[in-house]
Amino acid sequence: MSSTKSADMHRHRIMKRQSRWLAPLLCCLSFIFYFIALPNPVSAHASLTESVPAANAELDQAPSSVILTFNERLEDGIYYVRVLDSSKKQVTSNKAQLNANRTAVELQLPKLGQGSYLVTYHVISADGHPVEGTYLFAVGQSLTNQPGDALASMEHMHSHGLSTQLGFMEILQYISRIVYYALMLAFTGWILWLRFGGSRSEAVSALLQDWGTQLQRGYLLAFLFFMFTHIFALIGDGGPDAFAVIFTKTAIGYIWMASLVISLLGFVLLHRRFWLDLVWVALIWLTKGLNGHAAAFQPLKQTLLLDIIHLAAAALWVGGLLMLLVLWRRNKEEGLRFFQRFSSAALASILLLTASGILSVLIFLPDIEYVVETQWGKLLLAKCALVLLVVCTAALLRWVFRKREEGKAAILLKVDAVLALLIVFIVGVFTYLTPLPSNEPLNWHVMGEKIHMTAQITPNVPGVNEFTVKVWLPESLGKPKQMILKLHDANAKDIAPIEVPLQYTEDVSVEDSFGGLKKHTYKAKGAYLPYPGYWDIEVRVMDSNDDETVYDKQIRLF
């Protein structure tokens, strides 16, 4: 007996030492996910698919307007496009206009003179996320050969518009999203388990009701904090009038107000009727779904239904796990009884989470390979790995509870809680990232001893693009004898390459030669990149001496 007792004490000391590592482990893993997973603040859901004039365009004639086209519908009310000259002055006070299908904004311009111009824009995507960006174009001159002061000024504004550093407000936004999401799941799940958790003593019921009240208050405060940290990002530089516009003319404003009203009504309606509790919880999930990915993808009914199922399963798991921890700490017998109910429900929740998640990913992504192309996809894979750990932990918990080994059960419960927090952390971040990878304009430059080459494709998306190839040759050689641009589907070698019909274009740059080399520009426009995939680009330049230089590059279109 003494040896058995000694062994039990030894195991208890080991478990106690192991449990001390749980908090540091959670902190370390959280910091790892923070530095690896947090996106740049320019990440957004809607993305710019075409701009007229294009980014970095060097135009012979001044454009009559700026037209920006996006890959999804935009919110009406809060949007603007501004064009600034090299003196940082707006060239027009005109307001941008949204087109009929709400996928493009257009700003009419006055007659622009020679110079460089900066375009900056701010819109809100259909799922309620601000999208902004900045780019340059030039009229009658080159962007790379400007007077020093003007170029420095424009580059300063350009870098400011595309800053990728996380500021204090962006950090607060991520914190508010994670806290809001965690408390929303915990509280709605708690409400359900109060109804389905079985009979309890009066003391335990009072304890759980008190915890529910605190969770409800915490959820409301988290939602208000979430609204506060995001409203300024939605408004941008819209000014004081934009505050009213957000809540009177935008869908995201309506959703926020509806969520706030429903949250406040919870203090009056909850715990009175069974069906009222279910309706209230479902409305909270619905408003959350309308403020996320589900609102931006079609078919809308299916995406919303899948999102609500996903939230319901997550809430049952998170809320039930929290209740189990509370009961286990208060009374292990109460915790054991609740675990028998929670265990089966948790397994069903994980299965529902997996099934609804897979179906949602299949809707969001036109190609499953895209899951490794974005931060959203990488975080999704990390979440899946953590879910597998949760399944393994749950299996061990069932075995330990049957053995009634309380020390091991306590450790496993803490491990499960750590995994739950990490999953909520990831979801709180990647819920606000776009699942779709974005295409960027191609700017490919190769320096050589006797020849330089630059190839540009704008906007570099499947469909119509502008193609520009510039070569610098020794002035003594004159124009290239031949210039060829070919595009080849890298995964369809049996299909012959597409030749882009380049045409020589007079260059309007202030300087079109340097170091004894003269620039020659060729352009084309058309749908020579007809579909997504990997494309091999081949540029062949033959000079007047019949010497040929060949350039090769592979790109990926989404």
C-alpha positions as CSV (number, residue, x, y, z in Angstrom):
1,M,0.0,0.0,0.0
2,S,2.8,2.4,0.9
3,S,4.5,1.8,-2.5
4,T,1.2,2.4,-4.3
5,K,0.7,5.6,-2.3
6,S,4.2,6.7,-3.1
7,A,3.7,6.1,-6.8
8,D,0.5,8.1,-6.8
9,M,2.2,11.0,-5.0
10,H,5.0,10.8,-7.6
11,R,2.5,10.9,-10.5
12,H,0.7,13.8,-8.8
13,R,4.0,15.8,-8.5
14,I,4.8,15.1,-12.2
15,M,1.3,16.2,-13.3
16,K,1.6,19.4,-11.2
17,R,4.9,20.3,-12.8
18,Q,3.4,19.6,-16.2
19,S,0.4,21.8,-15.5
20,R,2.8,24.7,-14.8
21,W,3.9,24.6,-18.4
22,L,0.4,25.2,-19.8
23,A,0.3,28.9,-19.3
24,P,3.8,29.6,-20.7
25,L,3.0,27.2,-23.5
26,L,-0.2,29.2,-24.4
27,C,1.7,32.5,-24.3
28,C,4.5,31.2,-26.5
29,L,2.2,29.6,-29.0
30,S,0.1,32.8,-29.1
31,F,3.2,34.9,-29.8
32,I,4.3,32.5,-32.5
33,F,0.9,32.7,-34.3
34,Y,0.9,36.5,-33.8
35,F,4.2,37.0,-35.6
36,I,3.7,34.4,-38.2
37,A,0.0,34.6,-38.9
38,L,-1.0,38.3,-38.6
39,P,-1.4,39.8,-42.1
40,N,-0.4,43.2,-43.3
41,P,-3.0,45.8,-42.8
42,V,-3.6,46.1,-46.6
43,S,-5.2,42.6,-46.7
44,A,-8.8,42.9,-47.7
45,H,-11.6,40.9,-49.2
46,A,-12.5,42.8,-52.3
47,S,-9.5,43.3,-54.6
48,L,-8.9,45.6,-57.5
49,T,-9.0,43.7,-60.8
50,E,-8.6,46.6,-63.2
51,S,-7.7,50.3,-63.1
52,V,-7.9,52.8,-65.9
53,P,-5.4,54.3,-66.2
54,A,-3.3,51.4,-65.1
55,A,-0.9,51.5,-62.2
56,N,2.5,53.0,-63.4
57,A,1.1,53.8,-66.8
58,E,2.9,56.4,-68.9
59,L,0.3,58.0,-71.1
60,D,0.5,60.1,-74.3
61,Q,-2.9,61.7,-73.7
62,A,-4.5,62.7,-70.4
63,P,-7.3,60.4,-69.2
64,S,-10.8,61.7,-69.0
65,S,-11.6,59.7,-65.8
66,V,-10.2,57.1,-63.4
67,I,-12.2,53.8,-63.3
68,L,-11.5,51.2,-60.7
69,T,-13.1,47.8,-61.0
70,F,-13.3,45.2,-58.2
71,N,-13.9,41.5,-58.0
72,E,-17.0,41.8,-55.8
73,R,-19.9,44.2,-55.1
74,L,-19.1,47.3,-53.0
75,E,-21.0,49.1,-50.3
76,D,-22.8,52.3,-51.4
77,G,-22.4,55.5,-49.3
78,I,-18.8,55.3,-48.1
79,Y,-16.3,55.3,-51.0
80,Y,-14.0,57.9,-52.6
81,V,-11.4,58.2,-55.4
82,R,-8.9,61.1,-55.3
83,V,-6.3,62.2,-57.8
84,L,-3.4,64.3,-56.5
85,D,-0.7,66.1,-58.6
86,S,3.0,66.4,-57.6
87,S,2.1,69.3,-55.3
88,K,-0.2,67.0,-53.3
89,K,-3.3,69.0,-54.5
90,Q,-6.5,67.3,-55.6
91,V,-7.0,67.9,-59.3
92,T,-10.8,67.9,-59.0
93,S,-13.5,68.2,-56.3
94,N,-15.8,65.9,-58.3
95,K,-17.2,62.9,-56.4
96,A,-16.7,59.4,-57.6
97,Q,-19.7,57.5,-58.8
98,L,-20.6,53.8,-58.3
99,N,-21.8,51.9,-61.4
100,A,-25.1,50.1,-61.6
101,N,-23.9,46.7,-60.5
102,R,-21.7,48.2,-57.8
103,T,-18.4,46.7,-58.8
104,A,-16.7,49.8,-60.2
105,V,-16.2,53.4,-59.2
106,E,-15.4,56.2,-61.7
107,L,-14.1,59.7,-61.1
108,Q,-14.4,62.3,-63.9
109,L,-11.2,64.3,-64.4
110,P,-10.5,67.8,-65.8
111,K,-7.9,68.2,-68.5
112,L,-4.6,67.1,-66.9
113,G,-1.3,68.6,-67.9
114,Q,2.1,66.9,-68.2
115,G,3.2,65.4,-65.0
116,S,2.9,62.5,-62.5
117,Y,-0.4,61.9,-60.6
118,L,-1.3,59.8,-57.6
119,V,-4.6,57.9,-57.4
120,T,-5.8,56.9,-53.9
121,Y,-9.1,55.2,-53.2
122,H,-11.2,53.8,-50.3
123,V,-14.2,51.5,-50.7
124,I,-16.0,48.9,-48.5
125,S,-16.5,45.4,-49.8
126,A,-19.7,43.5,-49.7
127,D,-18.7,41.6,-46.5
128,G,-18.0,44.9,-44.7
129,H,-14.3,45.3,-44.9
130,P,-12.5,48.5,-45.9
131,V,-10.3,48.3,-49.1
132,E,-7.9,51.1,-50.0
133,G,-4.9,51.5,-52.1
134,T,-2.7,54.0,-54.0
135,Y,-0.8,54.0,-57.3
136,L,0.8,56.4,-59.7
137,F,0.5,57.2,-63.4
138,A,2.2,59.8,-65.6
139,V,1.0,62.0,-68.5
140,G,3.5,63.0,-71.2
141,Q,6.5,61.9,-69.2
142,S,8.2,58.9,-67.6
143,L,7.7,57.9,-64.0
144,T,11.3,57.0,-63.7
145,N,12.8,60.2,-65.1
146,Q,11.3,63.1,-63.2
147,P,12.7,66.2,-61.5
148,G,14.1,65.1,-58.2
149,D,11.8,67.0,-55.9
150,A,8.6,66.0,-57.6
151,L,9.6,62.3,-57.7
152,A,10.6,62.3,-54.0
153,S,7.3,63.9,-53.1
154,M,5.2,61.4,-55.1
155,E,7.2,58.4,-53.8
156,H,6.6,59.6,-50.2
157,M,2.9,59.7,-50.8
158,H,3.0,56.4,-52.6
159,S,4.8,54.6,-49.8
160,H,2.5,56.1,-47.2
161,G,-0.6,54.8,-49.1
162,L,0.8,51.3,-49.3
163,S,2.4,51.1,-45.8
164,T,2.6,47.5,-44.6
165,Q,3.4,48.2,-41.0
166,L,0.9,47.2,-38.3
167,G,0.0,50.3,-36.4
168,F,-1.6,50.7,-33.0
169,M,-5.1,50.8,-34.4
170,E,-4.6,47.7,-36.6
171,I,-3.3,45.8,-33.5
172,L,-6.4,46.9,-31.6
173,Q,-8.6,45.7,-34.5
174,Y,-7.2,42.2,-34.4
175,I,-7.5,42.1,-30.6
176,S,-11.1,43.2,-30.8
177,R,-12.0,40.6,-33.5
178,I,-10.5,37.8,-31.5
179,V,-12.1,38.8,-28.2
180,Y,-15.5,39.4,-29.9
181,Y,-15.4,36.1,-31.7
182,A,-14.3,34.2,-28.5
183,L,-17.0,35.7,-26.3
184,M,-19.7,35.3,-29.0
185,L,-19.0,31.6,-29.2
186,A,-18.6,31.1,-25.5
187,F,-21.8,33.0,-24.6
188,T,-24.1,31.6,-27.2
189,G,-22.8,28.1,-26.5
190,W,-23.3,28.7,-22.8
191,I,-27.0,29.6,-23.4
192,L,-27.5,26.3,-25.3
193,W,-25.9,24.2,-22.6
194,L,-28.0,25.9,-19.9
195,R,-31.0,24.5,-21.7
196,F,-29.5,21.1,-22.7
197,G,-27.0,20.4,-19.9
198,G,-29.4,18.3,-17.8
199,S,-30.8,18.7,-14.3
200,R,-28.6,20.4,-11.6
201,S,-28.8,21.4,-8.0
202,E,-29.9,24.9,-7.1
203,A,-26.4,25.9,-6.1
204,V,-24.9,24.8,-9.4
205,S,-27.7,26.4,-11.4
206,A,-27.1,29.7,-9.6
207,L,-23.4,29.4,-10.3
208,L,-24.0,28.8,-14.0
209,Q,-26.5,31.7,-14.3
210,D,-24.0,34.0,-12.7
211,W,-21.3,33.0,-15.2
212,G,-23.8,33.4,-18.0
213,T,-24.6,37.0,-16.8
214,Q,-20.8,37.8,-16.8
215,L,-20.4,36.3,-20.3
216,Q,-23.3,38.3,-21.6
217,R,-21.9,41.6,-20.3
218,G,-18.5,40.6,-21.7
219,Y,-19.9,39.8,-25.1
220,L,-21.7,43.2,-25.3
221,L,-18.6,45.1,-24.3
222,A,-16.5,43.1,-26.8
223,F,-19.0,43.9,-29.6
224,L,-18.9,47.6,-28.7
225,F,-15.1,47.5,-28.7
226,F,-15.2,45.7,-32.1
227,M,-17.4,48.4,-33.5
228,F,-15.3,51.2,-32.1
229,T,-12.0,49.9,-33.5
230,H,-13.4,49.2,-37.0
231,I,-15.6,52.2,-37.7
232,F,-12.7,54.6,-38.4
233,A,-11.2,52.1,-40.9
234,L,-14.5,52.0,-42.7
235,I,-14.8,55.7,-42.8
236,G,-11.3,56.4,-44.0
237,D,-10.9,60.1,-44.7
238,G,-14.6,60.5,-45.3
239,G,-15.0,63.1,-42.5
240,P,-17.7,63.6,-39.8
241,D,-20.6,63.1,-42.2
242,A,-19.4,59.6,-42.9
243,F,-20.4,58.5,-39.4
244,A,-24.0,59.0,-40.2
245,V,-23.7,57.5,-43.7
246,I,-22.3,54.3,-42.2
247,F,-25.4,53.6,-40.2
248,T,-28.0,55.0,-42.6
249,K,-26.8,53.9,-46.1
250,T,-24.5,50.9,-45.8
251,A,-25.4,47.2,-45.2
252,I,-22.6,46.8,-42.7
253,G,-24.0,49.7,-40.7
254,Y,-27.5,48.1,-40.7
255,I,-26.0,44.8,-39.6
256,W,-24.0,46.4,-36.8
257,M,-27.2,48.2,-35.5
258,A,-29.2,45.0,-35.7
259,S,-26.5,43.1,-33.8
260,L,-26.4,45.8,-31.1
261,V,-30.2,45.8,-30.7
262,I,-30.3,42.0,-30.6
263,S,-27.5,42.0,-28.0
264,L,-29.4,44.5,-25.8
265,L,-32.7,42.6,-26.1
266,G,-30.9,39.5,-24.7
267,F,-30.9,41.1,-21.3
268,V,-34.7,41.1,-21.4
269,L,-35.6,38.0,-23.4
270,L,-33.1,35.3,-22.4
271,H,-33.9,32.6,-19.9
272,R,-37.6,33.1,-20.2
273,R,-38.7,30.8,-22.9
274,F,-36.9,27.9,-24.6
275,W,-37.7,29.0,-28.1
276,L,-36.8,32.6,-27.4
277,D,-33.3,31.5,-26.3
278,L,-32.9,29.5,-29.6
279,V,-34.2,32.4,-31.8
280,W,-31.9,34.9,-30.0
281,V,-28.8,32.7,-30.4
282,A,-29.7,32.0,-34.1
283,L,-30.1,35.8,-34.8
284,I,-26.6,36.4,-33.3
285,W,-25.1,33.8,-35.6
286,L,-27.0,35.2,-38.6
287,T,-25.7,38.8,-38.0
288,K,-22.2,37.4,-37.6
289,G,-22.5,35.5,-40.9
290,L,-23.8,38.6,-42.7
291,N,-20.6,40.4,-41.5
292,G,-18.2,37.8,-42.9
293,H,-17.1,35.7,-45.9
294,A,-20.6,34.2,-46.3
295,A,-22.0,37.6,-47.3
296,A,-19.5,37.9,-50.2
297,F,-19.9,34.6,-52.0
298,Q,-22.7,33.0,-54.0
299,P,-25.1,31.2,-53.5
300,L,-25.8,33.5,-50.5
301,K,-28.4,31.2,-48.9
302,Q,-26.1,28.2,-48.9
303,T,-23.1,30.1,-47.7
304,L,-25.1,31.7,-44.8
305,L,-26.6,28.4,-43.8
306,L,-23.1,26.7,-43.8
307,D,-21.8,29.6,-41.7
308,I,-24.6,29.4,-39.2
309,I,-24.0,25.6,-38.9
310,H,-20.3,26.2,-38.4
311,L,-20.9,28.8,-35.7
312,A,-23.4,26.6,-34.0
313,A,-21.0,23.7,-33.8
314,A,-18.2,25.9,-32.6
315,A,-20.4,27.5,-30.0
316,L,-21.5,24.1,-28.6
317,W,-17.9,23.0,-28.3
318,V,-16.4,26.3,-26.9
319,G,-19.4,27.0,-24.5
320,G,-19.5,23.4,-23.4
321,L,-15.8,23.2,-22.7
322,L,-15.9,26.4,-20.7
323,M,-18.9,25.0,-18.7
324,L,-17.0,21.7,-18.1
325,L,-14.0,23.6,-16.8
326,V,-16.2,25.7,-14.4
327,L,-18.0,22.6,-13.1
328,W,-14.9,20.6,-12.8
329,R,-13.3,23.3,-10.7
330,R,-16.4,23.7,-8.5
331,N,-17.3,20.0,-8.0
332,K,-15.6,17.2,-9.8
333,E,-18.7,15.0,-9.5
334,E,-20.8,17.6,-11.2
335,G,-18.1,17.9,-13.9
336,L,-18.0,14.2,-14.4
337,R,-21.8,14.1,-14.9
338,F,-21.7,17.0,-17.4
339,F,-18.8,15.4,-19.3
340,Q,-21.0,12.5,-20.1
341,R,-23.3,14.8,-22.0
342,F,-20.6,17.1,-23.4
343,S,-18.4,14.3,-24.8
344,S,-20.9,13.1,-27.4
345,A,-22.0,16.6,-28.3
346,A,-18.3,17.7,-28.7
347,L,-17.7,14.9,-31.1
348,A,-20.8,15.8,-33.1
349,S,-19.7,19.4,-33.1
350,I,-16.2,18.6,-34.4
351,L,-17.8,16.5,-37.2
352,L,-20.2,19.4,-38.1
353,L,-17.3,21.9,-38.0
354,T,-15.3,19.8,-40.4
355,A,-18.1,19.1,-42.8
356,S,-19.4,22.7,-42.9
357,G,-15.8,24.0,-43.2
358,I,-14.9,21.7,-46.1
359,L,-18.1,22.7,-48.0
360,S,-17.5,26.4,-47.4
361,V,-13.9,26.1,-48.7
362,L,-15.2,24.4,-51.8
363,I,-17.6,27.4,-52.4
364,F,-15.0,30.1,-51.5
365,L,-12.1,28.6,-53.6
366,P,-12.5,27.9,-57.4
367,D,-9.3,25.8,-57.1
368,I,-8.5,23.9,-53.9
369,E,-4.8,24.5,-54.6
370,Y,-5.4,28.2,-53.7
371,V,-5.5,27.1,-50.0
372,V,-1.6,27.3,-50.0
373,E,-1.5,30.6,-51.8
374,T,-2.9,32.9,-49.2
375,Q,-2.5,33.7,-45.5
376,W,-6.1,32.7,-45.1
377,G,-5.4,29.2,-46.4
378,K,-2.3,28.7,-44.3
379,L,-4.2,29.7,-41.2
380,L,-6.9,27.3,-42.2
381,L,-4.4,24.5,-42.4
382,A,-3.0,25.5,-39.0
383,K,-6.6,25.4,-37.7
384,C,-7.1,21.9,-39.1
385,A,-3.9,20.7,-37.4
386,L,-5.2,22.0,-34.1
387,V,-8.6,20.4,-34.6
388,L,-6.8,17.0,-35.1
389,L,-5.0,17.6,-31.8
390,V,-8.4,18.4,-30.2
391,V,-9.8,15.1,-31.5
392,C,-6.8,13.2,-30.0
393,T,-7.1,15.1,-26.7
394,A,-10.9,14.3,-26.6
395,A,-10.2,10.6,-27.1
396,L,-7.7,10.6,-24.2
397,L,-10.2,12.5,-22.1
398,R,-12.9,9.9,-22.6
399,W,-10.4,7.2,-21.6
400,V,-9.2,9.0,-18.5
401,F,-12.7,9.9,-17.4
402,R,-13.7,6.2,-17.6
403,K,-10.7,5.4,-15.5
404,R,-11.6,8.3,-13.1
405,E,-8.0,9.5,-13.0
406,E,-8.7,13.0,-11.9
407,G,-5.1,14.3,-12.1
408,K,-4.7,13.3,-15.8
409,A,-8.2,14.6,-16.6
410,A,-7.4,18.0,-15.1
411,I,-4.3,18.3,-17.3
412,L,-6.1,17.1,-20.5
413,L,-8.9,19.6,-19.8
414,K,-6.4,22.4,-19.7
415,V,-4.7,21.2,-22.9
416,D,-8.1,21.2,-24.5
417,A,-8.8,24.7,-23.3
418,V,-5.4,25.9,-24.7
419,L,-6.2,24.3,-28.1
420,A,-9.6,25.9,-28.1
421,L,-8.1,29.4,-27.4
422,L,-5.5,28.9,-30.2
423,I,-8.3,27.9,-32.6
424,V,-10.4,30.9,-31.7
425,F,-7.3,33.1,-32.0
426,I,-6.7,31.8,-35.6
427,V,-10.3,32.1,-36.6
428,G,-10.5,35.6,-35.1
429,V,-7.7,36.5,-37.5
430,F,-8.4,34.6,-40.7
431,T,-12.2,35.3,-40.7
432,Y,-11.2,38.8,-41.8
433,L,-8.8,37.8,-44.5
434,T,-9.7,37.1,-48.1
435,P,-9.8,33.4,-49.1
436,L,-8.9,34.3,-52.7
437,P,-5.3,35.0,-53.8
438,S,-5.0,38.3,-55.7
439,N,-3.2,39.0,-58.9
440,E,-0.6,41.8,-59.0
441,P,0.5,43.7,-62.2
442,L,3.7,42.2,-63.6
443,N,6.8,44.5,-63.7
444,W,9.6,42.3,-64.9
445,H,13.0,44.0,-65.4
446,V,16.3,42.4,-66.6
447,M,19.5,44.4,-66.7
448,G,22.3,43.3,-69.0
449,E,25.6,44.6,-70.2
450,K,24.5,45.5,-73.7
451,I,20.7,45.3,-73.5
452,H,18.0,46.0,-70.8
453,M,14.5,44.7,-71.0
454,T,11.3,45.5,-69.1
455,A,8.0,43.6,-69.5
456,Q,4.7,44.8,-68.0
457,I,1.3,43.2,-67.9
458,T,-1.6,45.2,-66.4
459,P,-3.8,44.3,-64.6
460,N,-2.3,40.8,-65.1
461,V,-5.6,38.9,-64.7
462,P,-7.4,36.4,-66.9
463,G,-9.0,38.3,-69.7
464,V,-8.1,41.7,-71.3
465,N,-4.6,43.1,-70.3
466,E,-2.3,45.8,-71.5
467,F,1.2,44.4,-72.5
468,T,4.2,46.6,-72.7
469,V,7.8,45.6,-73.5
470,K,10.6,48.1,-73.4
471,V,14.2,47.4,-74.5
472,W,17.3,49.5,-74.3
473,L,19.8,48.9,-77.1
474,P,23.0,50.7,-78.1
475,E,22.1,53.8,-80.1
476,S,24.3,52.7,-83.0
477,L,22.0,49.6,-83.5
478,G,18.8,51.6,-83.9
479,K,15.4,49.8,-83.5
480,P,15.2,46.1,-82.8
481,K,14.9,44.1,-86.0
482,Q,12.3,41.9,-84.4
483,M,10.4,41.9,-81.1
484,I,8.3,38.8,-80.0
485,L,6.2,38.2,-76.9
486,K,4.8,34.7,-76.5
487,L,2.5,33.2,-73.7
488,H,2.4,29.5,-73.2
489,D,0.1,27.5,-70.8
490,A,2.8,25.8,-68.7
491,N,0.5,22.8,-68.0
492,A,-0.6,22.3,-71.6
493,K,2.5,21.7,-73.6
494,D,0.5,20.3,-76.4
495,I,-1.1,23.7,-77.0
496,A,1.0,26.1,-79.1
497,P,2.1,29.4,-77.5
498,I,0.0,32.5,-78.0
499,E,1.9,35.3,-79.7
500,V,1.0,38.8,-78.6
501,P,1.0,41.2,-81.5
502,L,3.3,44.0,-80.2
503,Q,3.3,47.3,-82.0
504,Y,6.1,49.9,-81.8
505,T,5.0,53.0,-79.9
506,E,6.7,56.4,-79.8
507,D,8.0,56.9,-76.3
508,V,7.0,60.2,-74.7
509,S,9.4,60.0,-71.8
510,V,11.4,63.1,-70.9
511,E,14.5,61.0,-71.3
512,D,14.5,57.8,-73.4
513,S,18.2,57.1,-73.4
514,F,21.1,56.8,-70.9
515,G,24.6,55.4,-70.9
516,G,24.6,55.1,-74.7
517,L,21.5,53.0,-74.7
518,K,18.2,54.1,-76.4
519,K,14.8,52.9,-75.2
520,H,12.3,51.3,-77.6
521,T,8.7,50.6,-76.5
522,Y,6.2,48.1,-77.8
523,K,2.6,47.7,-76.7
524,A,-0.5,45.5,-77.2
525,K,-3.9,45.1,-75.6
526,G,-6.2,42.1,-75.6
527,A,-7.3,38.8,-74.0
528,Y,-4.1,36.9,-74.6
529,L,-4.2,35.4,-71.1
530,P,-7.6,33.7,-71.4
531,Y,-7.8,31.7,-68.2
532,P,-6.1,31.2,-64.8
533,G,-3.1,29.0,-64.3
534,Y,0.7,28.9,-64.7
535,W,1.9,30.8,-67.8
536,D,5.4,30.8,-69.4
537,I,6.4,34.2,-70.8
538,E,8.9,34.4,-73.5
539,V,10.4,37.6,-74.9
540,R,12.7,37.5,-77.9
541,V,14.7,40.6,-79.0
542,M,16.7,40.6,-82.2
543,D,18.9,43.6,-83.0
544,S,19.9,44.9,-86.4
545,N,23.0,42.6,-86.3
546,D,20.7,39.6,-86.0
547,D,21.9,38.9,-82.5
548,E,18.9,37.5,-80.5
549,T,18.4,37.7,-76.7
550,V,15.7,35.5,-75.1
551,Y,14.1,36.1,-71.8
552,D,11.9,33.5,-69.9
553,K,9.7,33.8,-66.9
554,Q,6.8,31.9,-65.3
555,I,3.8,33.6,-63.7
556,R,0.7,32.4,-61.9
557,L,-2.8,33.9,-62.6
558,F,-5.6,33.3,-60.1
